[in-house]
Amino acid sequence: MGLVGYIARKIIGTQSERILRGIRPIVAQVSALEPQMQSLSAEGLKGKTDEFRSRLAKGEVLDAILPEAFAAVREAARRTINMRHFDVQIMGGVVLHRGMIAEMATGEGKTLVATLAAYLNALAGKGVHIVTVNDYLARRDRDWMGPVYEYLGLTVGAIQHDMDPETRRRAYQSDITYGTNNEFGFDYLRDNMVIRASDRVQRPLYYGIVDEVDSILVDEARTPLIISGPAEESTEKYYTIDRVVRRLAQAEDYEFSEKDHTVNLTEQGIKRAEEALGIENLYDDRHVDLVHHITQALRAHTLYKRDDEYVVKDGQVIIVDEFTGRLMPGRRFSEGLHQALEAKEGVTIERENQTLATITFQNYFRMYKKLAGMTGTAETEAQEFHEIYKLEVVVTPTNRPLVRTNYPDVVYRTEAEKFRAVVREIAELHQAGRPVLVGTISIEKSERLSSLLRSQGIVHSVLNAKYHEQEAEIIARAGARAAVTIATNMAGRGTDIVLGDGVAGLGGLHVLGTERHEARRIDNQLRGRSGRQGDPGSSRFYLSLEDDLMRIFGSDRISGLMQRLGMEEDVPIDHPLVTKAIETAQRRVENRNFDIRKHLLEYDDVMNRQREIIYKERNSFLDGQGVRERTREMMEEVVEEVVLRHADPDLRRDDWDLVGLGHWLEHRLGTLFDVKVLEGKTAEEIYDTSIAAALKTYEEKETGLGPERLRFLEQVVALQIIDTRWKEHLYAMDCLREGIGLRAWGQRNPLTEFKHEGFQMFDTMISNVKSQVVELILKIKSVHEEEPRPMLRPAPREFVHPEAERMGGGTARNGSSALKAGPPQTRTVRNPVAKVGRNEPCPCGSGRKYKKCHGR
């Protein structure tokens, strides 16, 4: 920091201090209202909730009623759970209400602080989510703080891992809902896979308070949530369909166009396919995907030539790059085409886990209208919170002065020397009666230290962050006289350690770290377990040159420093310069990890924009909002695209293919009319004639089936096709991303390439969705009003997603094998699903206006 910056901070204070100065008058207002609230009866205090809601309904804003609301919560907490909010906790509540992160030291009562902002924002009636790191804390906090809310007339729920959908729905309908980040995220994804609107469990995301916000929004930011669907179909299906299409004859049973790269079954071909498959109606809604797979099999046989578009090598179908002629192992054609080629060539059809839905925590939590967080350690990550989530960090003061002693780090040459010293210090403190909390960075190190302590006859407990409820009970007793507790750094997080009788007089809890973590805040979190609420305590870290942080990131500077200071066996180096050099190494690692998370987010933002568009389209059909209008709109878009392809006004009329257009309308949409009526017309007139014929067929279909049954059919068909094409697109995007880094070798920006190709692939997928929906609706001949089996809420099974494993972890559910998808052929579509204004940002993420980019 420069001299000017130093002087400025001394005069006007840090940003946190400036924010807190503005909050102190509000705290005074809340305190002034305390006698008034204490004088109210139980009914009178509860009646405040209705009064506040009435004032909000008349136009008053939350900030205006904040002092009274906070005073009411303070009084309700005093009456129900015998806890009164301190003034610093009122400050924290205001910080949370303003959509910021409150950094509060361990033991300062963050759980109680959350009640203030949660109550105030729940008055809007839109639901508040309080996010915890595990199921135990969600249940504990709901049961602990629930009486406060209920005393004031609000409802409170908690989401647990093993809940059924109906119980979840009731919990989400509560004014305030506790749950883990995983449960909230997975429920969002599952809600976008349901086949009935009534099956959704969540409400729109309004206000979220994230406890241990650094753990969830930073440590787990690289973790994608993935729902992988059950294996829906056997690969034998592709071999069966391949045998069927081999019996079909060109011209009689199907027609294909190399120019348009399309294949269409004739009426006779449809009958032959139905006979071969043993079904009565190929276009029955129960066989939605069969037409698609037959078409792909025909394309594989007629439009894709071996040793031209692909080769067969080592029992695999490998794509040939059409521009370079190079083989592209690992890439796959999308939408079942690759499987059709594998069946055609008689090689093994690959099966994989099929991603049905995925989102990162970064993009999930950014969907909340207002987001806030609390933790004991956020300031070191303030830049990331601001850049990614637009969240400011405010460091709130402690209720009592902090008196913990933080000793300098002690460094040994080897890990063995370090552990011998650790055991010696634990033995000395144990004998003196002081409790010791030992922090390790891994289960392996915990077990090694436990073995050493057993050999010395020292009784101890070991916690490895596996059994949250049991561990919370043990960690709560870690402040008892002579207690020794070994814990991984995250074990028991969220539980305060209260000192036993007489322990304060012995010096309080001693925290002993056996290794520095990559992030300083994790070390600070460990230190913070000692010295809560003004209690005495101490902390020290023991390190060795063999520790991962020192070995990988420590740099030559630390090694040189060690040599100058001199190191002998079992003789430590205890010097402030060493501690400073280690913290410099930690900052280097933190910056590196931030860059990785930021880079991943840039890629995920491409998928996030696509996900928003597809989910919006899906929900419009699911909710039955203007289904008829949307179907007609799709019809117009599909016909416009086809007319443009066959009668492009920019081409000479001699180059138009009106016969091909007539064939397309007849075979794909079941629309019959004489092609001669198109002769002599302009392109616009041809479109008008074509869409009129298609809409006439649609009106006849509606008359025949009835409006209500056709609406049901449109919903079922659209949802099935959107879900199928979307999951294949997800895999196609995964495949694209796998190899996109290689573009850098060609002096091209991989992220720019990913955005460009990803948008082209999305355009193609959307075009396919529209054409398939329109074709099936116009050709459908019967409706079976039995809803398709939903692919949701099976018993979850977790696995690590390959992308997450490579980049630092991943959480997935319902793992199974299904179809791979790869880069499809690209073609420009004039009207994407969600219409984009010409002056709006282009969905491809380029930053340019739509009219200047893909809207050209």
N, C-alpha and C positions, 0 to 999 in steps of 0.2 A: 504494500500500500504506500503511495506517495505521501509526502509531507502535507500537501493540500488536503488529500483525502482523510488523513489522520486528524488534522485540525477540524475538518468539517464534521467528522463523526463525533469528536469531543464536544462540539458546540451544539449540533442538532440531533445527535444520537443516531443509532442504527435504525434501519427500517422498522424492525420489531418494536423498538422503543417509541418511535413516532406513532405507530398504529396503536400501541397500548396507551399512550397519552390521550388519544382520542376516545378510547374505550372507558377510561376511569370515571368520567362524568356519568356514564350509563350505569356503572357499578354503584355509584352513589345513589342514583335514582332507585335502583333495585333495593338497596339497603333501607332507603327512606320508606319504602312501601311495606317493609317487613311487619311493623306493628299492625297495620291495617289487615294484612293477610292472616296474622295470628288471631285476630279478633273474630274471624269468620268461622261459622259452624262448618261441619263436614259437608252439609248440603250447599252451604254458601260458597265454599271453596270449589266444590265440584261444578257449581253453577257458573263459575267464571269461564269454563270452557265454552258453554253455549253463548255466553256474552261475547267472548272473543270472536267466535265464529260469526255471530250476527254482525259484529263491527266489520269484519272482513268482507262479508257479503254486501255491506253498504258502501264498500270502496276503500276502507281503511287498509293500510299496508302493514305487513308483518313488523317492520321496524318501529311503527308507531305503538304497537301493543307489546313490544319486547320487554320493557321494564316490568310491567304488570305480570306478563306470562312467566318470566323468570322468577319473580317473587312468589308466584303461586306454586311453581315447581319446587322452589327452595322450602316452602312451608310444607308441601305434601311429602317431601322426602324426610323432613324432620319428624312428621307425625307417623309415617308408615315404616321406614327402615332406620329411624333414629340417626340419620345423617343429614347434616346441614352444610350446604355448599359454602366453601370459603370464598372470599372476594376474588382470589386468583382463579378459582374455578368458574366464577361468573364471567371473568375475562375470557377464559377458554371457551365458554359457551357462546359468547359474542363472536369470537374468531370463527368458530364452527358455523354459526349462522351466516356469516358473511362469505362462506365458501372458501375458506382458507385452511391451512394446516396448523394446528396448535401443537407446538413441541412442548411437552410437559414432562418433567423428570419422573422417573419411576416412583410410584407410591403417592403421586399427587392426585390420584382419584379420577383418571380419565373416564372410567365407566360411568361415574356419577355426572361428570361434566356433560357427557353426551345426552343426558336426559333433558337438559335445558334446550338445546337446539332441536332435538328430536320432537319434543312437545310442541314448541313454537311452530315448526314447519309442518307438523302433522295436522295443525288446525286448518290447513288449506284443503284437507280431505283427499289428497292425492297419494298418500302413502309415503312413509319414510323407511329406508333400508339402513340398518346398522350392520356393517360388515366386519366379521371377526375371522381369525386365522384357523379356527377349528370348530367342530360341532359342539365340543364340550363347552367352550367359551360362549357360543351362541345360546346354548340352553341355560348355562349358568347366569349369564347377564340378563336373559329374559326373565328368569325366575327371581333374580336379585332385584332388578330395577322395575319389574312388572307392576308391583304394588303401587309405585309412585304414579305411573300413568293411569292405572285403573282407578285410583283414588280420585283422579281428576276427570274420570269418565271416558278415557280412551281405551281402545282395545290393543292388545299386544300379542304377537305370534312369534314363533321361531321355526325356521326351516331346518330339518334334520335329513341326513343322508338317506335314510331308509323310509322316508315318508311316501305314501301313495299320492297320486295327483289331486284327489279331492281334498285331502288334508293340507296339501301345499296351497291349494287355491284359497282355502279358508285363512291360512296364515298370511298370505299375500293381501287378503282383503282387510286385514287388521290395519289400524292406523299406523302402527310401528311394527316392523318385522326384523328380527335378528336372523342372521344366517352367515354362512361362509362365502367367500368370493367364488369358490368352485360351484356351490349350489346355485347362487344367483346367476352365474354365467351359463351353466348348463341349462337351467330353466329357460333362459332367454332363447338359447338355441333350439330347445325342444318345442318351445311355443311357436317357433317358425317352421316346425315340421308337422304340426297337427293337421288333421283332415276335417276337423269341426272347430268352428270358432269357440264353441263352449268348452273345448278341451284345453284352452290356454289357461295358465295359472297366474302369470304376472300381469300387473297393470303397467301402463307406460312408466318409464323410469323418471322419477321426479327429483327426489333428494336423497343422497347417500352420504353416510358418515362412515369412513373407513378407519377402523381401529388398526393399530400397528401398520399405518399407511405405508411406511418405508418397505416393509416386508412384502406387502401385496402389490403396490404400484411400482416398485423398483426391482426387488429380488425376483419376483415372479413375472416381471414384464415380458420376459422372453418365452414364457410358457404359453403356448396356444391351447385353448380348450378345444377338444376334438370329439365329435360324436361320430362313431363309425358304425354303420348299419349292419344288421345281421345278414348272412349270406342268403340273398333272396332266391337265387337260381343257380342250378348246376351249370357248369361249362358244357355239359352234354347238349344243352339247348342249341348251342352254335353248330355242333356237328349235325344235329337233327335238321336244322334249317338249311344247312349246306347241302344235305342229301336231297331236300325238297327242291331247292332252286336248280340243282343239276338236271332235274327232270323237266324243267320248264324250257320251252322253245322260244327263241327270239321271234319277234313279230307277232306270233300267235298268242304267246302268254305275257310277253313284256316288250316294252320299247325303251331304247336308251339313246341319249344324246351326248356324244363326246364333247360337243361345244358347250352345252350347259352343265355337263357333268352330272346328269340326272338319269334315273331309271324309274319307270312306271309300270305297274302291273296292268294288264288289260282285264276286261271282264272275265274272259276265259281263264286267264292266269289266276285271278282271284278264286275262281271255282276249283281249279286244279290244286291250288295251295290249300284250300279248305279241305278238300278230299284227302290230300296227303297228310295233313295235320289232324284229321279226324274231328274237325269242328264245323259247326253249322254256319257261323257268320264270322269272317275274319275281322269285320269292323264292329263287332260286339264290344261294349265298353270293358268287358272282362279281358279282352285280348289287345289292349291298347298298344303294347310294345311289339307284338308279333309283326305287324305291318312294317314297323321301323327296322326290325332285325332282318326281315326278308329283303327289304330294299337295300340294306347294307350288304347283305350276302350277294345280291345281284350286282351291286357296284363292285364288290371285290372280284367277281368273275368277269365283268365286262369292261370296267374302266381302269382297273389296276393290274398292270402286267408285271410278272416276275422279272427281275433283273432290269426293270425300268424304274417303276416307282418304289420297288422294294426288292430285297434279296432274302434268300433263306440261308442262314449260316449257323452251324452248330445247333440245329434244331430250333432256331428262333427266326421270326420275321423281323428284319431290320429295315427301317426306312432309309431311302436314298434321298439326300438333299437335292431338290430339283434344280438348284442353281449351281452347286459346286460338284455334284456327283459323289460327294463323300457319304460314307455310311454314318448313320446317326444312332448308334446303340444306346438303349435306355429311353429313347423317345418313342411314343406310341400314338397312333391315330386315335382320335376320340370317337365317342358315340357308338361304340361296338364295332367299328370298322376294322380295328386291328384284330379283334377276336374272330371276325369273319374271315380275314386273310389267313389267320392261323388254322381255322377249320378247313379252308380251301386247300391249304398246303399239307394238311394232315399232321401238323406238329402239335405239341402240347400247348393248350390254351392256358395262359398264365392266370392265376387267381391272386388277388390282393385284398388287403383291408381297404374298404371303400369309404372314404371320408364323405359323410352326409352333410355335416355342418361344422364350421370352425370359426373361432374368433379369438383374438388375443385379449388379455386383461386390459391392455392399453386402450384398445378401441371399445371394449365393453364399457369401461367406467367413464369414458369420454361421452357416452350417450346420455348420462344423467343430466337433467336440466341444471342441477346445482350439485356440486360435489365438495365434500370437506373431509379432513382427515385428522388423526391425532396419533402421536407416538412420542417416545422419549428421545428419539434420534432422527431428526429430519434435516437439520441445518446443513450438514455436509452434502446433502443431495438437493439443495434449494434450487440450483440451476436446472436440474432435470425436471423437478416438479413444475417449475415455471414454463420451461420450453415445451414439455410434452402435454401437461395437463392444465396449464394456465393457473396453477395453484401457488399462492404465496405462503411462505413459512413464517410463522410468528412465534418467537420464543417467549413463552410466558414465565413469569417469575415463580419461584417455589414459595410455598406457604411459610416455611421456616428456612433459615439459612442452611446451606449445605456444608457439613463439617467433615465429610469423608476425606481421607488422605489418599491421594493417588501417588504411589511410589514409582520412581523411574523403572523402566524395563531392565531386566537382568538377562544377559546374553552369554550362552555357553558355546563351546565349539561343536559339540555333538549332541544328538537327541538323547543318547543314553545318559550323558552328564546332566542334561537338563532335567530329566525325569528323576534322577537320584536327588537332585536339589529340591525338586517339588515335593517329593516324599518326605525329605527332612523337614521342610517348613511345615507341611501338614501335620507331621508328628508333634512338632514343638507346640503349634497352636492348639492341637487336639488335647495335649496334656495340660495346657493352660486353661482349657475349658471354652475357648473361643470357637464359634461355629465357622466352618470354611465351606465356601461354594467354589468348586473347581470347574472351570470352563474348558471344554475341548472343542476341536473343530470337526471331529468325526467319531463315529461309533467305535471304529477300530482303536483310536487313541484312548477313548474312554475305557474300553476293556483292558487295554495294556496297563493303564494306570491303576485300574481296579485290582489287577493281578498283583501289582507291586505293593499296594496297600494291604491286601490280604496276607502277603508274605510277612508284613510287619505287624500283623494282628490288629490293624486299625479298622474298626467297624464303620461301614459307610453305605450310602445308597447310590445307585447308578441310574441315571435317567438318559434315555436316548431319543426322546421326542417321538415315541411310538404310541404310547397309551396316554392320551392327553388328560383324561379325568384322574387316573391314578397318579400321574406325575404332578398334577396341580396340587394334590393333597400332600405329596412328599415334599415338593418345593416350598409349600407353605410352612412346613415344619423345619426347613433348612436353617432357620434362625435359632433353633433350640440350643441349649448349652452343649458344647463338645460335638455337635452334629457335623458330619463330613458328607457332603453331597457332590457327586461328580455328574455333570450335565453337559450335553452338547449345547452350544451357544443358544439354540432356539428352544430348548426344552423348558417347559413350564412357563413360557412367555405369556404375560397377561395376568400372572398370579403374584401378589405381593408377598415378600418374605418379612414376617413380623418377628422381632427379637423376643427370645424367651426371657424368663425372669432372671435378673442379674447379669444378663449378657452385655447390656450397655456399659456397665461398670468395667467389663473386661476389655472394652474397645470395640464391641459390636461385631458385625459380620465381616469376615475377610474374604474378598473375592480374589481368586488366584487363576489367572489365565495361563494356559499352557502353550499357547501359540497365538500369534496375531492373525486376525481374519483379513481377507482381501479388502474389506470395507471398514473404515474407521468406526462407522456408526454401530456395527455389530459388536465391536470391542466396547464402545461406549454403553451399549445396551447391557452388556455383561457387568461392567463397572457399576451401572445404575441400580443393580439388584441390592447394592449396599448403600447405606446412608439415606434411606427413605425418611421423609418427614422430619428432618433434623436429627435423625439417629446418628450415633458415631459409627464409623466403619473405615475400611481401608481396601486398597486394591493394588495388585502388582501382576505384571506379565512376565513369564519366564519364556525365553526364546533360545533357539540354537541356530547355527549357521546351516543346519540341515533342514530347517523348516521350509515348506514350499514357498512361502512369501519371500524369505531371505534368499533362497536358492534361485528362484526364477526371476524375481523382480527387484531384488535388493541392490543390484548393480555393483560395479567394482568399488564404488565409493565406500560402502559398508565394509567390504573385505579389507580395503586399504586402511580404514579406520581401526579395524581390529588388530592389524599387524602393528600399527603405530602404538596402540595402547598396550599391546602385549597380551597373549593368551596362553595359559597353561591349563593342564587337565584339571577339571573340577574347580577351576578358578574363574569366576564370572567377570564380565565387563559390565559395570554399572555406571553409565555416563549419559548426561542429557543429550550429547551429540548423537549417541546411538539411537535414542528414542526419536530424535528429530529426523534422522536419516531413514528410520523405519516408516515414520509417518509420511515422508516424501514418497517412499516406495508405494505406500497404500494409496496416496493421491494419484499416482501414476496408473495404478490398476483401476481405481474408480473411474478415471477419465477414459481409460480403454473400454471398460464395460459399458459406460454411458454411450460411447460412440457406437458400440455394437448394438445396444438397444435402440438407439436413434436410427441406425441403418435398417434394422429389422422393421421398425415402424414405417419407414418410408416405403418399403415393399408391401407391408400389410395394408397401408393406406389405399393402395391400388385395389386390393381385394375388398377393402371395407366399402369403398364407393360402389363397387359392383354388388356387394351384399345388400347394401341399402336399397338399390334399385330393384333387385330380384325379390327381396322380402316385401317391399312396398307393392309390387305387382301381385305377388302371391296373396298378401293379406287383402287386397281389393277383391279377389275372387273368393277367398275364404269368408269374408264378411258379407258377401253377396252385394257389394256396392256397385251398382251399375253394370252388372255382368253382361246383360244384353248389349248395352252400349259399347262395352269394351270388346266384346266378340266382334261386333260389326266394325269397330275401329281396326281391330287386328286384320279383319278381312280386307278392308280398304288398303291397309299398309302392305299386305302380302300381294294383292292384285297389282298395286302400284309398282312394286318392285319387279314383278314378273313382266308387266307390260313394258317397263323401262328396259328390261333385258332383251325383249323380243322386238320392241318398236322404239328404240332410242331416238328421240327427236334430233340428236346431234349427228346421227348417221343418215346416209342416203336411203331413201325409201326402198331401193333395190336390195339393201342389206337387211331389211326387216324380215322377220320370220313369223308371219301371221299364222301359217299352218302350225308351226311349233307352239304358238300361243294358244291356238284352239285345242291342240292335243293336251296341253298342260291343264287348261281349264276343265276339259272333259275328264281326264284321268285322275287329276289331283283333287278337283273340287266337285266332280260329278255334275258339272254344269253343261248342258247341251244347247248349242246354237250353231247356226250355219256360219262358217268362217268367212263366207263371201260378204256378209254384212259389214265386215271390217274393212273391206277394200275401199280405197279412196278416202278414208277417214284420216284425220290428223291423229297424232299420238294421244292428245287429250280426249278426243272423241272415242278413240279405241278404249281408253281407260274407262270412260263413262259407260260405254256399252258393256265392257267386261264386268265391271263392278255391279252393274244393274242385273246382269245374268246371275252373278254369284249371290247377290242379295235376294233375288227371286227364289233361288234354290233354298236359301236360309229361311225365308218366310214360309215356303212350302213345308220345310222340315218342322218349323214351329207349329204350323197348323196340324200336321200329322201327329206329332208327339204331344202337343199341348205345351203352353208356355211354362208351366210349373215344372214339368218333367224335363224339358229342354234346359231350363236354368240349372236344375240339379246335375244334368249331364255335363253342361259347360263347366260347372265347378269341379266335378270329379276329373274330367279329362284335363283341364288346365292345371290342376294341382299335381296330378300324376306326371304330366309331361314336364312341368317346371321343375319338380323335384328330381326327376331322372336326369334331365339335361344339366341341372345345376350341379349335382354331385359329380357328373362326368366332367363338367367344366372345372370344378375344384381340383380334380386330379390332373387335368390338362395344365392348369396353372402351376401345380406342384412340379410337373415334369418340366415346364418352361423354366421355372426358377432353379431347378437342379443344375441346369447347364448354362444359365445366363451369365454366370461369372466368366465363362470362357470368352465372352464377347470382348472383354478388356484386351485380350491378345490382339484383336483386330482394331485396336485404338477406338473402340466404341464404348460409350458409357452403359454399363449393364443395367442400371436403374432406368435410364431413358428407354433402352431397348425393351425392358420388361413392361414398362408403362404402355409403350406403343403396341407391342405384340399382344399384350394382355387385353388391351381394349379391342383390338381387331378380333381376337378370339371370343371376347364377350359379345361383340356385335354379331358374330356368326352364330353363337349360341342363341341369342335372342331371336334372330331371324328364323332359326330352326324351330324354336318354341312356337312362334306365331304361326308358321306354315303348318306345323303338325297339329296344333290346336284347331286351326281352321279346317284342315283336311279331314280330321276325324269327326268333327262336329257335322260337317256337310255330308259325310258318307255314312254316319252312324245309322243303324237300322233298328236297333232295339236298346232299351234301357233297363238294366237290372238294378233296382233301387236298393241294392245291398252295398253298403259302403266298403271300400277296399280296406284291408287290414292295415292299420297304421304302423309305421316303423318308428315307434317312440316308446320311451320309458320302459325298456326291458331292464332286467337286473344288470346294473353297470359292471363293466370289467375294465380296469385301467391298464393302459400300456403307454409306452413312450413313443411319441411320434418321431419318425426319422429326422425331420427338420429340427424338432425341439432337442433331440438327443445330440445333434451336431452343434447346436447353438446354446445348449445349457439347460436341458430338461424339457418335459412336456407332459401334459395331462390329457388323457383321452378316455372315452367311455365306449362301451358296447363294441369292442373290437371284433371284426369279422373280415371275411374275404369277399370281394365282389369284383367289379370290372375296373380295369385301368382305363384311363383316357389320356390322350396326348394332344399335341398341337393339331387342330383341325385345319382344313383349308380356310383361307380368309377371303372374305368379300365384303364390300362396303354395303351397309344397310342404311337406308335414308332415314328411317324412323326407329330409334331405339325404343325399348319398352317404356321407360319413363321419359316423356318428352322434355327436352332440354331447351330452355330459351336461348335465342341466338346470342344474347349478350351475357349469358351465364357462363361460369367456368366450365371448360370441357371435362366430362367425366373421366377422361383418360389420365387426368392428373398432371397435364403438361403445364398448367398455370395460365394457358391462353384462353381467350373467349372461344365458345363453341363454334361460332361462325368463322373464326380464323383457323380452326383446327379440324376436328372430324365432322363439323357441320358444313364444311365447304360443299 
